[in-house]
């Protein structure tokens, strides 16, 4: 390849819950994600469904499709009958909370019961959650951004205005309308690429649950496909299960070193671990991965390394220990 060919934009991708937004933090008079799941499950499946959910440890950072799969393993027939009854009475009200063309069909006659059940749960949860996204009279908001995130996002927009090619992606087990409404509440520009569970639920393949949810490859691979299309990368290589071409131009940020970090590692890209508790973890052991608890340190380092990005250097070089200030960043080296 000629060295005169302009490299594609950088892809900077983020998880959402607990990485971008504090959706699991409660506020006075506000329902958080955990509460919304519990209430929605009781609405649809009654006390029996809620008991199963609680006995399995609650949400446990699972995508809705993964959660529904596990619940049906416990008491399939009774939960399905409850879901059929709920859908019959509430189908018209459930239509508006997922963008048209996304999510799974609510047609019980033609779809797999597991798919419809997960879709009912998602939509009922969103009916509870979407009105919670708000700013109160005293200026408080829910959900709040994680520490330093809004300034960091604006810094990335500033780099784009300076001519650095950057595509920003949110890759989450959350939902389109929720994430878009939160960004609007914070008065931030929307992500260039958005991949959520609304995309995954509507797909027939892959059938294997471990590929459809993080650390499975599908969510980030869909974002990668969109990025390739935006950058006119038209070679015929696989984008679902093969390591990414131009992996050195991609970074993924997330709060979970196992699910988010595992997804990044499977595709050969570096991982930035936003850690609320400032506690190191042995789950991050790959050279080049790093951990931090305030997005300001990422913002400061990006602005320090503008010239490297102007020159099109790899993100592995931009985010290397040699080019990043050590304060606020914990790096991981090779296992010994």
C-alpha positions as CSV (number, residue, x, y, z in Angstrom):
1,X,0.0,0.0,0.0
2,X,1.3,3.4,-0.9
3,X,2.4,5.6,2.0
4,X,0.6,8.5,0.3
5,X,-2.8,6.9,0.9
6,X,-4.6,8.7,3.7
7,X,-5.4,6.4,6.6
8,X,-9.0,6.0,7.8
9,X,-10.4,8.0,10.6
10,X,-9.7,6.9,14.2
11,X,-12.6,4.9,15.8
12,X,-13.0,5.8,19.4
13,X,-15.7,3.6,20.9
14,X,-17.4,3.6,24.3
15,X,-19.6,1.4,26.4
16,X,-22.5,3.5,27.9
17,X,-23.8,2.3,31.3
18,X,-21.3,3.2,34.1
19,X,-18.8,4.3,31.4
20,X,-20.5,7.3,30.0
21,X,-23.6,7.6,32.3
22,X,-24.3,6.8,36.0
23,X,-27.5,5.0,35.1
24,X,-27.1,2.7,38.1
25,X,-27.0,5.5,40.6
26,X,-30.3,6.4,42.3
27,X,-31.5,9.9,42.9
28,X,-34.5,11.2,45.0
29,X,-37.7,10.4,43.2
30,X,-35.9,8.8,40.2
31,X,-35.9,5.1,39.2
32,X,-32.6,3.6,38.2
33,X,-31.9,0.8,35.7
34,X,-32.0,-1.9,38.3
35,X,-35.3,-0.8,39.7
36,X,-36.8,-0.5,36.2
37,X,-35.8,-4.0,35.4
38,X,-37.4,-5.3,38.6
39,X,-40.6,-3.4,38.2
40,X,-40.9,-4.4,34.5
41,X,-40.3,-8.1,35.3
42,X,-43.0,-8.0,37.9
43,X,-45.4,-6.2,35.6
44,X,-45.0,-8.8,32.9
45,X,-44.3,-12.1,34.8
46,X,-45.7,-11.4,38.2
47,X,-44.1,-12.4,41.5
48,X,-43.0,-15.7,40.1
49,X,-40.9,-14.0,37.5
50,X,-39.5,-11.5,40.0
51,X,-38.4,-14.4,42.3
52,X,-36.6,-16.1,39.4
53,X,-34.9,-12.8,38.5
54,X,-33.8,-12.2,42.1
55,X,-32.6,-15.8,42.6
56,X,-30.3,-15.4,39.6
57,X,-28.7,-12.4,41.1
58,X,-30.6,-9.6,39.4
59,X,-29.3,-7.8,36.3
60,X,-25.6,-8.7,36.8
61,X,-24.5,-6.4,33.9
62,X,-26.3,-8.8,31.4
63,X,-27.9,-7.7,28.1
64,X,-31.7,-8.1,28.2
65,X,-31.5,-11.0,25.7
66,X,-29.0,-12.8,27.9
67,X,-31.2,-12.1,31.0
68,X,-34.3,-13.4,29.3
69,X,-32.5,-16.5,28.1
70,X,-31.4,-17.3,31.6
71,X,-34.9,-16.7,33.1
72,X,-36.6,-19.0,30.6
73,X,-34.2,-21.8,31.5
74,X,-35.7,-21.7,35.0
75,X,-39.5,-21.8,34.3
76,X,-40.1,-21.6,30.6
77,X,-43.8,-22.5,30.2
78,X,-45.2,-20.3,33.0
79,X,-43.1,-17.3,32.0
80,X,-44.2,-17.7,28.3
81,X,-47.9,-17.9,29.3
82,X,-47.5,-14.7,31.4
83,X,-45.7,-13.0,28.5
84,X,-48.5,-13.9,26.0
85,X,-51.2,-12.5,28.3
86,X,-49.2,-9.3,28.9
87,X,-48.6,-8.8,25.1
88,X,-52.2,-9.3,24.2
89,X,-53.3,-6.5,26.6
90,X,-50.5,-4.0,25.9
91,X,-49.1,-4.5,22.4
92,X,-50.1,-1.1,21.0
93,X,-48.5,0.8,24.0
94,X,-45.2,-1.0,23.5
95,X,-44.7,0.1,19.9
96,X,-43.3,3.6,20.4
97,X,-40.2,3.0,22.6
98,X,-37.9,1.3,20.1
99,X,-37.1,3.0,16.7
100,X,-39.0,1.5,13.7
101,X,-37.0,-1.2,12.1
102,X,-35.0,-2.0,15.2
103,X,-35.6,-4.6,17.9
104,X,-37.4,-7.9,17.5
105,X,-40.9,-8.4,16.2
106,X,-43.8,-8.5,18.6
107,X,-45.6,-11.0,16.4
108,X,-46.0,-14.1,18.5
109,X,-47.2,-16.2,15.7
110,X,-44.0,-16.0,13.6
111,X,-41.2,-15.3,16.0
112,X,-39.3,-17.5,18.5
113,X,-40.9,-17.1,22.0
114,X,-37.6,-16.2,23.5
115,X,-37.2,-13.3,21.1
116,X,-40.7,-11.9,21.7
117,X,-40.3,-12.3,25.5
118,X,-37.0,-10.3,25.5
119,X,-38.6,-7.6,23.3
120,X,-41.6,-7.2,25.7
121,X,-39.2,-6.9,28.7
122,X,-37.1,-4.3,26.9
123,X,-40.0,-2.1,25.9
124,X,-41.7,-2.3,29.3
125,X,-38.4,-1.3,31.0
126,X,-38.0,1.6,28.6
127,X,-41.6,2.8,29.4
128,X,-40.5,3.1,33.0
129,X,-37.0,4.6,32.3
130,X,-37.4,7.1,29.5
131,X,-39.5,9.6,31.6
132,X,-36.8,9.4,34.3
133,X,-34.3,11.2,32.0
134,X,-34.7,14.7,33.2
135,X,-33.4,17.9,34.8
136,X,-35.2,18.9,38.0
137,X,-36.0,22.5,39.0
138,X,-33.0,22.7,41.3
139,X,-30.7,21.8,38.3
140,X,-30.0,18.2,39.2
141,X,-30.1,15.7,36.3
142,X,-30.6,11.9,35.9
143,X,-28.5,10.2,34.8
144,X,-25.4,12.1,35.6
145,X,-22.4,11.8,33.4
146,X,-19.4,9.9,34.8
147,X,-16.6,12.0,36.2
148,X,-15.1,14.3,33.5
149,X,-17.0,12.7,30.6
150,X,-18.8,15.7,29.1
151,X,-15.6,17.7,29.0
152,X,-13.7,14.8,27.4
153,X,-16.5,14.4,24.7
154,X,-16.3,18.1,23.9
155,X,-12.5,17.8,23.7
156,X,-12.9,15.1,21.0
157,X,-15.3,17.3,19.1
158,X,-12.6,20.0,19.3
159,X,-10.0,17.6,17.8
160,X,-12.4,16.9,15.0
161,X,-12.9,20.6,14.3
162,X,-9.1,20.9,14.1
163,X,-9.1,18.4,11.2
164,X,-8.3,15.2,13.0
165,X,-10.3,12.3,11.5
166,X,-12.3,10.8,14.4
167,X,-15.5,8.7,14.4
168,X,-17.1,8.4,17.8
169,X,-19.1,5.2,18.6
170,X,-21.3,4.1,21.5
171,X,-21.5,0.3,21.7
172,X,-23.8,-0.7,24.4
173,X,-26.3,-3.3,25.7
174,X,-28.6,-0.3,26.3
175,X,-31.1,1.3,23.8
176,X,-31.1,3.9,21.1
177,X,-33.8,6.3,22.4
178,X,-32.5,6.2,25.9
179,X,-28.9,7.0,24.9
180,X,-29.9,9.7,22.4
181,X,-32.2,11.3,25.0
182,X,-29.4,11.4,27.6
183,X,-27.0,13.0,25.1
184,X,-29.7,15.6,24.3
185,X,-30.2,16.3,28.0
186,X,-26.5,16.9,28.5
187,X,-26.5,19.1,25.3
188,X,-23.8,16.9,23.7
189,X,-23.5,16.0,20.0
190,X,-24.7,12.5,19.3
191,X,-22.3,9.7,18.5
192,X,-21.4,9.2,14.9
193,X,-22.1,5.4,15.3
194,X,-24.6,3.9,17.7
195,X,-24.9,0.1,18.2
196,X,-27.2,-1.1,21.0
197,X,-29.2,-4.1,22.0
198,X,-32.0,-2.7,19.7
199,X,-29.8,-3.7,16.8
200,X,-28.8,-7.1,18.2
201,X,-32.3,-8.3,19.1
202,X,-33.5,-7.9,15.5
203,X,-30.8,-10.1,14.0
204,X,-31.3,-13.8,13.3
205,X,-27.6,-14.6,13.4
206,X,-25.5,-15.5,15.1
207,X,-27.7,-17.9,17.2
208,X,-25.1,-18.4,19.9
209,X,-25.8,-16.1,22.8
210,X,-22.1,-15.8,23.7
211,X,-21.4,-14.2,20.3
212,X,-24.3,-11.8,20.6
213,X,-23.5,-10.2,23.9
214,X,-20.2,-8.8,25.3
215,X,-17.5,-10.1,25.4
216,X,-18.9,-11.7,22.2
217,X,-17.7,-10.1,19.0
218,X,-21.0,-9.0,17.4
219,X,-21.7,-5.6,19.1
220,X,-18.3,-4.0,18.3
221,X,-18.2,-5.8,15.0
222,X,-21.4,-4.0,13.9
223,X,-19.8,-0.7,14.9
224,X,-16.7,-1.7,13.0
225,X,-18.8,-2.4,9.9
226,X,-20.3,1.1,10.1
227,X,-16.9,2.6,10.5
228,X,-15.6,0.8,7.5
229,X,-18.5,2.0,5.4
230,X,-17.9,5.6,6.6
231,X,-14.2,5.3,5.6
232,X,-14.8,3.6,2.3
233,X,-12.9,0.5,3.4
234,X,-14.4,-2.0,0.9
235,X,-12.2,-5.1,1.0
236,X,-14.1,-8.3,1.4
237,X,-12.8,-9.4,4.8
238,X,-15.0,-10.7,7.5
239,X,-16.1,-8.2,10.1
240,X,-17.9,-10.5,12.6
241,X,-15.3,-12.9,14.0
242,X,-12.0,-12.0,12.5
243,X,-9.5,-9.6,14.1
244,X,-10.1,-6.0,12.8
245,X,-8.1,-4.6,10.0
246,X,-6.7,-1.3,11.1
247,X,-7.0,-2.4,14.7
248,X,-4.3,0.1,15.6
249,X,-6.7,2.9,14.8
250,X,-9.4,1.7,17.2
251,X,-9.8,1.9,21.0
252,X,-12.7,0.8,23.2
253,X,-13.5,2.3,26.6
254,X,-15.6,0.4,29.2
255,X,-16.1,-0.1,32.9
256,X,-16.0,-3.9,32.9
257,X,-12.5,-5.4,32.4
258,X,-14.0,-8.8,31.7
259,X,-16.9,-8.1,29.3
260,X,-15.6,-4.8,27.7
261,X,-12.0,-5.7,28.1
262,X,-12.5,-9.2,26.7
263,X,-14.3,-7.8,23.7
264,X,-11.5,-5.4,22.9
265,X,-8.8,-8.1,23.3
266,X,-10.7,-10.5,21.0
267,X,-10.3,-8.0,18.2
268,X,-6.8,-6.9,18.9
269,X,-7.5,-3.3,20.0
270,X,-6.4,-1.5,23.1
271,X,-8.8,-1.1,26.0
272,X,-9.3,1.9,28.4
273,X,-10.9,0.8,31.6
274,X,-13.0,3.5,33.3
275,X,-12.9,2.4,37.0
276,X,-15.3,4.1,39.4
277,X,-13.7,2.6,42.5
278,X,-10.0,3.4,41.6
279,X,-9.2,-0.2,42.4
280,X,-6.8,-2.1,40.2
281,X,-7.8,-5.5,38.9
282,X,-5.8,-8.5,37.7
283,X,-8.3,-9.0,34.9
284,X,-6.4,-6.3,33.0
285,X,-3.1,-7.8,32.2
286,X,-2.4,-7.1,28.5
287,X,0.3,-4.7,27.5
288,X,-1.1,-1.4,26.4
289,X,-4.4,-1.6,28.4
290,X,-4.9,1.1,31.0
291,X,-7.2,2.2,33.8
292,X,-8.4,5.5,35.1
293,X,-11.2,7.0,37.2
294,X,-11.6,10.5,35.7
295,X,-12.1,11.2,32.0
296,X,-10.2,14.5,32.4
297,X,-6.9,12.6,32.3
298,X,-7.9,11.1,28.9
299,X,-8.9,14.6,27.6
300,X,-5.6,16.1,28.8
301,X,-3.6,13.4,27.2
302,X,-5.4,13.6,23.9
303,X,-4.8,17.3,23.7
304,X,-1.2,16.8,24.6
305,X,-0.8,14.3,21.7
306,X,-2.6,16.3,19.0
307,X,0.5,16.3,16.8
308,X,0.7,12.5,16.9
309,X,-2.9,12.2,15.7
310,X,-2.3,14.9,13.1
311,X,0.4,12.7,11.7
312,X,-1.9,9.7,11.7
313,X,0.0,7.6,14.3
314,X,-1.6,4.5,15.7
315,X,-3.8,4.9,18.8
316,X,-1.6,2.3,20.4
317,X,1.2,4.9,20.1
318,X,-1.0,7.8,21.1
319,X,-2.1,6.1,24.3
320,X,1.3,4.5,25.0
321,X,2.9,5.1,28.4
322,X,5.7,7.0,26.7
323,X,3.2,9.6,25.3
324,X,0.7,9.7,28.2
325,X,1.2,11.5,31.5
326,X,1.4,8.9,34.3
327,X,-0.8,10.8,36.8
328,X,-4.3,9.4,37.0
329,X,-3.4,6.4,34.6
330,X,-2.6,2.9,35.6
331,X,-1.0,0.9,32.8
332,X,-0.8,-2.9,32.5
333,X,2.2,-4.8,31.2
334,X,2.9,-8.3,30.1
335,X,2.1,-11.1,32.6
336,X,5.2,-12.3,34.3
